[in-house]
Amino acid sequence: MQPQNQFPEKKDCFLTFVEIYYIYIEKNKKNVGKQETKKEQMVKVFLVEDEIVIRDGIKNSIKWEKEGYEFVGEAGDGELAYPMILKERPDILITDIKMPFMDGLELSRLVKQELPDIKILILSGYDEFEYAKEAIRIGVAEYLLKPVSSSKLLEVLRGVTSAIVQERQERELLRKYEADMLENREYQKDEFLNRILTQSLSVTEILAQAKALSMDLSAQLYNTILLEVAGISSSQEDRGGDMLTAIEAAIEEQSGLYSFRRSMESWMILCLAEDTAQMEQKIQSVEACIKNVLDTYPVQTEYFGSAGRPVSRIRELKESVAEAERVFACRYLKEWNQIVCSEDMPENASENTELNVGSLEIAKLDRKILEGFLKTGLRGQASSFMDEYFASLGEKNIQSLLFRQYVTMDAYLTAVSVLESIGYDSDEFVARCGDFKDMESVFMTVEHTKKYLIHLIETTIDLREAVSKGTYSSLLKAARSYIEQNFDNEEISLNTVASTVNLSPNYFSTVFSQEMGMTFIEYLTRVRMDKAKELLRSSSMKTSEVAYAVGYKDSHYFSYLFKKTQHCTPREFKSQI
């Protein structure tokens, strides 16, 4: 009687993905060990045996290709076999234990170090406990005593192969899962940041969610930087998109820095430090990252950053962001290509005494400042911008009725010009902001003028955004149409859809998430699940057939996603109909 010892290998990192693993428990055994016909899917086998008669017997007694195997090589000892194994990278190694130059145990030990997933079958004429114990320690899958019949060897091979096939499926499932999670991560980060700033999470919840996003938020000081990169033309869009991605990656590589997208060309950066000196270094590090990337890419751009005030508690970040926003709103009044810290700016900007009523030509120069904000500014920053804008013009000048009239007229005409430049009919603007000829009440006091100008800016930004959404709506309509027509193609991806609308993947991903309120993969999954539910309701198709019909070759992955999104299995869903 020949004892057979089996040493199943320990599951590795897959065990941490409990949600994924459970779907394999009920796996149909008929599919386990299913023979693959494609060469690239075959299980590779390598044989090491010093006795040529035995080696030839094993090699020639099994019809390898017919059984689903690719016989990739053989050798007479471990020393000769080792470099050949590293080159061929077989799935299964069959080796004798007692050989000259290098025995089977030493070979197994070396091979396992380089190819940890390889399955090793040891053939031995020695029924000794020490050999078996060492084989267990190395991670050998099977320990067989000679002589071994071809039928017995084939039986063992099939058992090992089923494990290999299952592990391949698990790795592919994990690959898809991780790809989906990567696509969703940015969206999840943004949602997480919003919850922090709205103070809707406890400290414990913040730390737990941060850990799930691979973020360590334990620190003595917290600060925020608002960053914008401007000037990317439509002809530079692809290179510009790559550059923006590179900036984000460079910042994320730095310890204690986390980036959150605010728009296609702007971020909020969370800085963590142990003291004020280190916080200053973090801000300098962000600036260095930006400059290094901009020097690398042949795209003419400029950047502006604003840093808030450091806070000692993570739940106080809202205060830091408010300070950063105040400074950021003044970016068109400042020199670009720098990061301005809030402590470097007084609560009220210093008075500009050089500007007066008699020098209106100087005031005209301010049109570029206002024009810049109207083109790219945010609605919520209008009030802060106007405070700083008035302060920069000088208190004495603002007190002049004539000067306020000129500034208001200039702002009115600038707003009309900006809207007309993007193809918007100014009639709506006039209807909402009034005819400039009838605005006596606007100039009654400085506050009246300021209030009106804030309204003017907010209206212009609202109308600008409406035009932008209209532009994006046609783009997204085309993207959604493509998804609706091709959702059943397993190969459909963010890249393929982005190419159909002539956008870079990074740019398209950001636009899609912002305009749709969900990521590309979330939308694709929703479309597929809706179609799957239709098929489950109206047909007698099996779950595997439904999975294939909506773009999933792996029915187990489909079942996993269905339960995750619909909170029941496909079978349970069908039983409820």
C-alpha positions in Angstrom: 0.0 0.0 0.0 1.4 3.2 -1.1 0.8 6.1 1.3 -0.2 9.4 -0.3 0.4 12.6 1.6 -1.3 15.8 0.4 -0.1 19.2 1.6 -2.6 21.9 0.5 -1.0 25.3 0.2 -2.2 28.1 2.4 -4.4 30.7 0.8 -2.6 33.9 0.6 -4.0 37.5 0.4 -7.3 36.3 -1.1 -8.5 35.4 2.3 -8.9 39.0 3.2 -11.5 39.4 0.5 -14.3 37.5 2.2 -17.0 39.0 0.0 -15.3 37.6 -3.1 -14.5 34.2 -1.7 -17.9 33.1 -0.7 -19.1 32.9 -4.3 -16.8 30.0 -4.9 -18.2 27.8 -2.1 -21.1 26.6 -4.3 -19.0 26.3 -7.4 -20.2 23.6 -9.8 -17.7 20.7 -9.5 -18.2 19.8 -13.2 -16.3 23.0 -14.1 -13.4 22.2 -11.8 -10.5 20.9 -13.8 -12.2 21.7 -17.1 -9.8 21.0 -19.9 -8.6 24.1 -21.8 -7.9 23.9 -25.4 -6.1 27.1 -25.9 -2.4 26.8 -25.5 -2.0 30.0 -23.4 -4.6 28.6 -21.0 -3.0 25.2 -20.6 -1.3 24.1 -17.4 2.5 23.9 -17.9 4.4 20.9 -16.6 8.1 20.4 -16.1 9.7 17.1 -15.2 13.0 16.4 -13.3 14.2 12.8 -12.9 17.7 11.5 -13.0 16.7 8.0 -14.2 16.1 8.3 -17.9 14.0 5.2 -18.1 11.6 6.6 -15.5 11.7 10.1 -17.0 10.8 8.8 -20.5 8.1 6.6 -19.0 6.4 9.5 -17.3 6.9 11.7 -20.3 5.5 9.2 -22.9 2.8 7.6 -20.8 0.5 10.7 -20.6 -1.1 12.4 -23.6 -0.3 15.8 -22.2 -2.0 18.1 -24.7 -5.1 16.0 -24.9 -5.4 16.1 -21.0 -5.0 19.9 -21.1 -1.3 20.2 -20.3 1.7 21.6 -22.0 4.9 19.7 -21.4 7.5 22.5 -21.4 10.7 20.7 -20.4 12.7 18.0 -18.7 16.1 17.6 -16.9 18.2 14.9 -15.3 19.0 16.8 -12.1 18.1 20.0 -10.1 21.1 22.0 -11.1 20.3 21.6 -14.8 16.6 22.1 -14.3 16.7 25.3 -12.2 17.5 27.8 -15.0 15.2 26.0 -17.4 12.3 26.3 -14.8 12.9 30.0 -14.3 12.7 30.5 -18.1 9.6 28.4 -18.8 7.8 29.3 -15.5 5.7 26.1 -15.3 2.6 25.7 -13.2 3.5 22.2 -12.0 6.9 20.8 -11.2 7.3 17.0 -11.0 10.6 16.1 -9.4 12.4 13.1 -8.0 13.7 13.6 -4.5 17.1 11.8 -4.7 19.3 13.2 -7.6 23.0 14.0 -8.1 24.3 17.6 -7.9 21.0 19.1 -6.6 18.3 16.9 -5.0 14.5 17.5 -5.3 14.1 19.2 -2.0 16.8 21.8 -2.6 15.4 22.4 -6.1 11.9 22.8 -4.6 13.1 25.2 -2.0 14.8 27.4 -4.7 11.9 27.3 -7.1 9.4 28.2 -4.5 11.4 31.3 -3.6 11.1 32.5 -7.2 7.8 31.1 -8.2 5.7 30.9 -5.0 2.5 29.9 -6.9 4.0 26.8 -8.5 2.6 23.4 -7.5 5.3 20.8 -6.8 4.8 17.0 -6.9 7.7 15.0 -5.4 8.4 11.4 -6.4 10.3 9.4 -3.9 11.4 5.9 -3.2 11.8 6.9 0.5 8.9 6.5 2.8 10.5 8.5 5.6 8.9 11.1 7.9 11.8 13.5 7.7 11.4 13.8 3.9 7.7 14.4 4.3 8.2 17.0 7.0 10.7 18.9 4.9 8.3 18.8 1.9 5.5 20.3 4.1 7.9 23.0 5.2 8.8 23.9 1.6 5.2 23.9 0.5 5.1 20.8 -1.7 1.6 20.0 -3.0 2.0 16.2 -3.2 4.5 13.6 -2.0 4.2 10.3 -3.9 6.0 7.1 -3.4 7.5 5.2 -6.4 6.6 3.4 -8.4 3.7 5.6 -9.5 1.4 4.5 -12.3 0.4 6.9 -15.1 -3.2 6.7 -14.1 -2.3 7.6 -10.5 -0.1 10.4 -11.5 -2.8 11.8 -13.9 -5.3 11.6 -11.0 -3.0 13.6 -8.8 -2.3 16.1 -11.6 -6.0 16.7 -12.2 -6.5 17.4 -8.5 -3.6 19.9 -8.5 -4.8 21.4 -11.7 -8.3 22.1 -10.3 -6.6 24.2 -7.6 -4.6 26.0 -10.2 -7.7 26.8 -12.3 -9.5 28.0 -9.3 -6.6 30.2 -8.2 -6.5 31.7 -11.8 -10.1 32.5 -11.6 -9.7 34.1 -8.2 -6.8 36.2 -9.4 -8.8 37.4 -12.4 -11.7 38.2 -10.1 -9.5 40.1 -7.8 -8.0 41.9 -10.8 -11.4 43.0 -11.9 -12.4 43.9 -8.4 -9.3 46.0 -7.7 -9.8 47.7 -11.1 -13.3 48.6 -10.1 -12.2 49.8 -6.7 -9.5 51.9 -8.3 -12.0 53.6 -10.5 -14.3 54.3 -7.5 -11.6 55.3 -5.1 -11.4 59.0 -6.3 -15.2 59.3 -6.0 -15.1 57.7 -2.5 -12.3 60.1 -1.5 -14.3 63.1 -2.5 -17.4 61.8 -0.6 -15.2 61.2 2.4 -13.8 64.7 2.3 -17.3 66.2 2.1 -18.3 64.3 5.2 -15.3 65.6 7.1 -16.0 69.2 6.1 -19.7 69.0 6.9 -18.7 67.4 10.2 -21.1 64.6 9.7 -18.5 62.0 10.9 -17.1 61.3 14.4 -13.4 61.1 14.8 -13.6 57.3 15.1 -15.6 57.1 11.8 -13.1 59.5 10.1 -10.2 57.3 11.1 -11.9 54.1 10.1 -13.0 55.4 6.7 -9.5 56.9 6.1 -8.0 53.5 6.8 -10.3 51.9 4.3 -9.0 54.4 1.7 -5.4 53.7 2.7 -5.0 57.0 4.3 -3.3 57.6 7.7 -4.8 60.8 9.2 -3.1 60.7 12.6 -1.1 63.9 13.0 -0.6 66.9 15.3 -1.4 69.5 12.7 -3.7 69.6 9.7 -3.8 72.2 6.8 -5.3 72.5 3.4 -4.0 73.8 0.1 -6.3 74.8 -2.8 -4.5 74.4 -6.1 -5.4 75.3 -9.7 -3.5 74.8 -12.9 -4.7 77.1 -15.7 -4.0 77.7 -19.4 -4.4 74.3 -21.0 -5.7 74.8 -24.5 -8.0 72.4 -26.3 -5.1 71.5 -28.7 -3.0 70.5 -25.6 -5.8 68.6 -23.9 -4.2 65.1 -24.1 -0.8 66.2 -22.9 -2.4 68.6 -20.4 -4.5 65.7 -19.0 -1.3 63.6 -18.6 0.4 66.5 -16.9 -2.5 67.0 -14.4 -2.4 63.2 -13.6 1.4 63.5 -13.1 1.0 66.4 -10.7 -1.6 64.5 -8.6 0.7 61.4 -8.6 3.7 63.4 -7.6 1.9 64.9 -4.6 0.4 61.6 -3.5 3.9 60.0 -3.4 4.9 62.4 -0.7 4.3 61.3 2.9 1.6 63.2 4.7 -0.1 64.6 1.6 -3.4 63.6 0.1 -5.1 65.1 -2.9 -8.8 65.5 -3.7 -10.1 66.7 -7.1 -12.3 69.8 -7.1 -12.5 70.1 -10.9 -10.6 69.0 -14.0 -7.8 71.4 -13.2 -8.0 72.0 -9.4 -7.4 70.1 -6.2 -7.7 70.4 -2.4 -4.5 69.0 -0.8 -4.7 67.8 2.8 -1.4 68.3 4.6 -0.4 66.4 7.8 2.5 67.4 10.0 3.9 67.2 13.5 4.8 70.8 14.0 4.7 74.2 12.2 8.2 73.8 10.7 7.3 70.5 9.2 4.0 72.0 7.8 6.0 74.7 6.0 8.1 71.9 4.5 5.0 70.1 3.3 3.8 73.2 1.5 7.2 73.7 0.0 7.2 70.1 -1.1 3.8 70.5 -2.9 5.2 73.5 -4.8 8.4 71.6 -5.7 6.2 68.7 -7.1 4.2 71.1 -9.2 7.3 72.8 -10.6 9.1 69.6 -11.4 6.1 68.2 -13.4 5.5 71.5 -15.2 9.2 71.6 -16.2 8.8 68.1 -17.7 5.7 68.6 -19.9 5.8 70.9 -23.0 2.5 72.6 -22.0 2.2 76.3 -21.3 0.4 76.6 -18.0 0.6 78.4 -14.7 -0.5 77.5 -11.3 -1.9 79.2 -8.1 -2.2 77.7 -4.7 -3.6 79.0 -1.4 -2.8 77.5 2.0 -5.2 77.9 5.0 -4.3 78.1 8.6 -3.1 74.9 10.4 -5.5 73.3 12.8 -4.9 70.8 15.6 -8.0 68.7 15.1 -9.2 66.9 12.0 -12.8 68.0 12.6 -11.5 71.6 12.4 -10.5 71.2 8.8 -13.5 73.3 7.7 -11.9 76.4 9.3 -8.6 75.7 7.4 -10.5 75.3 4.1 -12.4 78.6 4.7 -9.1 80.4 5.1 -7.7 78.8 2.0 -10.8 79.8 0.1 -10.5 83.4 1.2 -6.9 83.5 -0.2 -7.8 81.5 -3.3 -10.6 83.9 -4.2 -7.9 86.6 -4.6 -5.8 84.6 -7.1 -6.6 87.0 -9.9 -5.2 89.9 -7.8 -2.0 88.0 -7.1 1.0 86.9 -9.0 0.6 83.2 -10.2 3.1 80.3 -10.0 3.2 80.5 -6.2 1.4 79.1 -3.1 0.2 82.0 -0.9 -0.3 81.2 2.8 -3.2 82.8 4.7 -0.9 84.2 7.3 0.9 86.2 4.6 -2.4 88.0 3.8 -4.0 90.5 6.2 -7.7 90.2 6.8 -8.1 93.3 4.7 -5.7 93.9 1.9 -3.6 97.1 2.1 -5.0 100.2 0.6 -3.8 101.2 -2.9 -3.4 104.9 -2.7 -2.0 105.2 -6.2 -5.4 104.7 -7.7 -7.7 107.7 -7.9 -10.6 109.1 -9.8 -8.4 110.9 -12.2 -6.5 107.9 -13.4 -9.3 105.7 -14.9 -6.8 104.2 -17.4 -5.2 102.4 -14.5 -8.6 101.0 -13.5 -9.0 99.5 -17.0 -6.2 97.2 -16.3 -8.3 95.6 -13.7 -10.6 94.1 -16.4 -8.2 91.1 -16.8 -8.5 90.4 -13.1 -12.3 90.3 -13.2 -12.4 88.6 -16.6 -10.2 85.8 -15.2 -12.5 85.2 -12.3 -15.7 85.3 -14.4 -14.2 82.6 -16.7 -12.9 80.2 -14.1 -14.0 81.3 -10.6 -16.5 79.5 -8.4 -19.9 80.9 -7.3 -19.2 80.5 -3.7 -16.0 82.6 -3.9 -17.7 85.7 -5.4 -18.1 87.5 -2.0 -14.5 86.9 -0.9 -13.3 87.9 -4.3 -15.2 91.2 -4.3 -14.0 92.0 -0.8 -10.4 91.7 -1.9 -11.1 93.4 -5.2 -12.5 96.5 -3.5 -9.7 96.5 -1.0 -7.2 96.5 -3.8 -8.8 99.5 -5.5 -8.3 101.6 -2.3 -10.9 102.9 0.2 -10.7 106.5 -1.0 -11.4 105.6 -4.6 -14.3 103.3 -3.7 -15.9 106.1 -1.7 -16.2 108.1 -5.0 -19.6 107.8 -6.7 -18.0 108.4 -10.1 -15.4 105.7 -9.5 -17.9 103.1 -8.4 -20.0 103.9 -11.5 -17.0 103.3 -13.7 -16.0 100.0 -11.9 -19.6 98.7 -12.1 -19.9 99.7 -15.8 -16.6 98.0 -16.5 -17.7 94.8 -14.7 -21.1 94.8 -16.5 -19.4 95.1 -20.0 -16.8 92.5 -19.0 -19.5 90.0 -18.0 -21.4 90.5 -21.3 -18.1 90.0 -23.2 -17.3 86.8 -21.3 -20.8 85.3 -22.0 -20.7 86.3 -25.6 -17.3 84.7 -26.1 -18.7 81.3 -25.1 -21.7 81.7 -27.4 -24.3 82.8 -24.8 -27.0 85.3 -25.7 -26.6 88.2 -23.3 -30.4 88.9 -23.1 -30.8 86.5 -20.2 -27.9 88.3 -18.3 -29.6 91.7 -18.9 -32.9 90.4 -17.7 -31.3 89.1 -14.5 -28.9 92.0 -13.8 -30.9 94.9 -15.2 -30.1 97.6 -17.8 -27.1 99.6 -16.8 -28.9 102.8 -17.7 -31.3 102.4 -14.8 -29.2 101.6 -11.7 -29.3 104.6 -9.5 -29.9 102.5 -6.4 -26.8 100.4 -7.0 -24.6 103.4 -6.2 -26.3 104.7 -3.1 -23.6 103.3 -0.8 -20.4 101.2 -1.2 -22.3 98.2 0.2 -25.0 98.6 -2.4 -22.5 98.6 -5.1 -20.6 95.6 -3.7 -23.9 93.6 -3.3 -24.8 94.3 -6.9 -21.4 93.3 -8.2 -21.5 90.0 -6.2 -24.9 89.3 -7.8 -23.5 90.2 -11.2 -20.6 87.8 -10.8 -22.8 85.0 -9.4 -25.2 85.4 -12.4 -22.4 85.3 -14.9 -20.9 82.1 -13.3 -24.4 80.5 -13.3 -24.9 81.2 -17.0 -21.3 80.1 -17.8 -21.9 76.8 -16.0 -25.2 76.3 -17.9 -23.3 76.6 -21.2 -20.6 74.3 -19.9 -23.2 71.7 -18.9 -24.8 72.0 -22.3 -21.4 71.3 -23.9 -20.8 68.3 -21.6 -24.4 67.1 -22.1 -23.8 66.4 -25.8 -20.5 64.7 -24.9 -22.1 62.6 -22.2 -25.1 61.8 -24.3 -22.7 60.3 -26.9 -20.8 58.4 -24.2 -24.1 57.0 -22.6 -25.3 56.0 -26.0 -22.1 54.1 -26.7 -22.4 52.3 -23.3 -26.1 51.4 -24.0 -25.1 49.8 -27.3 -22.0 48.0 -26.1 -22.6 47.1 -22.5 -22.6 43.4 -23.4 -18.9 43.7 -24.6 -16.7 42.5 -21.8 -13.9 44.6 -23.2 -15.7 47.9 -22.9 -13.7 50.2 -20.6 -13.2 53.8 -19.6 -10.4 54.0 -22.2 -12.6 52.7 -25.1 -15.5 55.1 -24.2 -13.2 58.1 -23.8 -11.8 57.5 -27.3 -15.3 57.5 -28.8 -15.8 61.1 -27.6 -12.2 62.2 -28.4 -11.2 62.9 -24.8 -8.2 61.6 -22.8 -9.3 58.9 -20.2 -8.3 61.0 -17.2 -10.2 64.1 -18.5 -13.2 62.0 -19.5 -13.3 60.2 -16.1 -13.3 63.6 -14.2 -16.0 65.1 -16.5 -18.2 62.0 -16.3 -18.0 61.7 -12.4 -18.7 65.4 -11.9 -21.6 65.6 -14.4 -23.2 62.2 -13.7 -22.6 62.1 -9.9 -21.1 58.6 -10.2 -18.0 57.0 -11.7 -17.9 55.4 -15.1 -17.7 51.9 -13.7 -20.7 52.6 -11.4 -22.7 53.8 -14.4 -21.7 50.8 -16.5 -22.5 48.4 -13.7 -25.9 50.0 -13.2 -26.7 49.7 -16.9 -25.7 46.0 -16.9 -27.6 45.2 -13.7 -30.8 46.9 -15.1 -30.5 44.8 -18.3 -29.8 41.7 -16.2 -33.0 42.3 -14.2 -35.0 42.6 -17.4 -33.6 39.3 -18.6 -34.3 37.6 -15.3 -37.9 38.9 -15.3 -38.7 38.1 -18.9 -36.7 35.0 -19.9 -35.9 31.5 -18.7 -32.1 32.1 -19.1 -29.7 30.7 -16.6 -27.7 33.0 -14.4 -24.5 32.1 -16.4 -26.4 33.0 -19.7 -27.6 36.3 -18.3 -24.1 37.1 -17.1 -22.7 36.5 -20.6 -25.5 38.5 -22.2 -24.7 41.7 -20.1 -21.0 41.5 -20.6 -19.6 39.2 -17.9 -17.9 36.0 -19.0 -17.3 35.1 -15.3 -20.8 34.3 -13.9 -19.4 34.3 -10.4 -18.2 37.8 -10.7 -21.6 38.8 -12.1 -23.3 37.1 -9.1 -21.0 38.9 -6.7 -21.8 42.3 -8.3 -25.5 41.6 -8.5 -25.7 40.8 -4.8 -23.6 43.8 -3.9 -25.7 46.2 -5.9 -29.2 44.6 -5.7 -28.8 43.1 -2.2 -29.9 39.7 -3.3 -28.6 36.9 -5.6 -29.9 36.5 -9.2 -31.7 33.4 -8.1 -33.4 35.2 -5.1 -34.4 38.0 -7.5 -36.0 35.7 -9.9 -37.9 33.9 -7.2 -39.5 37.1 -6.1 -41.0 37.7 -9.5 
